[in-house]
């Protein structure tokens, strides 16, 4: 005879066990234990369904029960008890292997029944059923990528059935009625569960199904009679709904939002005598004087000039928050001020070849738009300063429009490397709006990529401009042990060096999270932070001091970039002052890498100046650059490392090439631990590395006090 082998259930996870998974686990465990008669007695409704905890009684079973109690030879009770204790220990060991490691000790030492074990697990996994836990059904959400409609329905129905009342339970709101039998799922309750499931999957489904099954469902039919057909066709129904919605947007046909707008407008237009009286309110024929609904026609000038159908621009009034042509910023302003800013009415908004809507124009004249006319030069006010222009609180339809601004969100940048040892970085702009990958020819030649033949043309977003390619590349980039494939078209000009479009994203299973500023790669196996675009900006080098000696022995100081040699100095001329013996001064200039030439005043030649006894007044200065962007708020300070001795006084002054040439104010500061501290004493924040890229520090010299002989 053929046999079937039954396996125990899989071990439960430490967290994240759902109600459905837990019920499957219980069923498999009970089926496995019931295969052996000696173990079945410890299940619910078995002779030994309860026992003592090991802490209270180490033996756990102290009396015979069930069939052991009916044995004629009662002298074997002690042996039967010992045998049952051994079987109980085996059963608890099996159950302990099926729970998580954190629950093993509780099952072995503290359990008193199988129901006690199940209740403990429900409590720890937060999948309890009764009381406030009934509201856990609100957390159940449909996710088409993780479950099917029928699976979602089964989960929803399971949560309902778990909360049905049992026999002997007391129903308090029904005068403490005690149930004589278990509560069951009635046909009406089954229909309500199915209807709620459809609404949770998509709010549009119930009305669509009502239209679809109008002629199929008779008075004697229940919604559950069509459950299988509905669940099977839900993906098809959702596609039909999306298609209708898209067609409605293209053709201007009615959609759900427009239908709702019409219903609201119909309520506003309903005569007051037809409305139901409210408690404590007015009844009968006259409407309140505060509301003047004299004209029940509606007209939206914005939708009319946008060439939308008549059904759209006659469904609401201008300035209605539900107008589809308003931006989100306009709606926010309407919610705050309850009025709409100026809207223009240009006369040349018609599409070429389209006949004007005479009926709509007549309706526009009814609402007072006939006096706008065409704008001429005399009617246009030139605004010289933005602060001189103030929006009038009066509602106007004929002024020039004041449009809002939508702040663009930059693309994410993924940094990878050409070599496997992560030496040469490559910054790829991940753009989901680009259907191909693109690389600039300059970078292709710079990094020595192999260009393959390709003459593909790409159409840009305007639908007219085409971007030709001169070839393609297929390379692999590296970063921290993982790789990405990059296939891209090579173009002459490009806004950025590397663009990774949808081809790059599909090749490497890339998902973007713009809110958290991270990029998931290889199906979320790798998550990296996006590269901050500010870190890619060039940094102003720190200038160092170079000393040159003139032919006469005097010296001058020239600043050069960090690490550069004298010959690398840009043609910046610096000067130093040399005093002649007779008290006259001369100017020593040091051009690019050349020796200093001494020019004497009053046309004197260089040999006329005697360097003997001349004194040098050279003010050594150092330029400090900020390599990263940082915001320095009022009252905050920044520390800079300087090559000066302790407690030395240095002079601090701004750099004239900064965007903010006035910060920091010239002042002196002492060196403490090799650093100086600069405070922001202004009422405005200072952006270091952007508005203030560099600052100067100079060494100071103590001058002896001069005595006045007079």
Secondary structure, DSSP 8 states (H G I E B T S, - for coil): -------------SS---HHHHHHHHHHHHHHHTTSHHHHTTSTTSTT-B---TTT-TT---S--GGGGG-S-GGGHHHHHHHHHHHHHHHHHHHHHHS-HHHHHIIIII--BHHHHHHHHHHHHT---SGGGGGGGGG----TTT--HHHHHHHHHHHHHTTS--TT-EEGGGTSEE-SS-----HHHHHHHHHHHHHHH-TTHHHHHHHHTTTT--TT--GGGGHHHHHHHHHHHHHHHHHHHHHHHHHT---HHHHHHHHHHHHHHS-GGGS---TTS--SS---TT----------HHHHHTT--HHHHTSS-TT-TT-TTS-HHHHHHHHHHSS-------S--S-TT----HHHHHHHHHTT-TT-----GGG----S-GGG----SS--SSS------------EEEEEESSTTS-SEEEEEE-TT-SS-EEEHHHHHHHT---B----EEE-TTSS-EEE-SEEEEEEEEETTEEEEEEEEEES--SSSEEE-HHHHHHTT-EEETTTTEEEETTTTEEEE---GGGGS-----EEEEEEE-TTS-EEEEEEETT--GGG--S--EEEEEE-TTS-EEEEEE-SS---EEE-GGG--GGGS--TT--EE---EEEEE-SS-EEE-TT-EEEEE-S--TT-EEEEEE-TTSSSTT-S-SEEEE-BTTEEEEE--SSS-EEETTTB-EEEEEE-----------
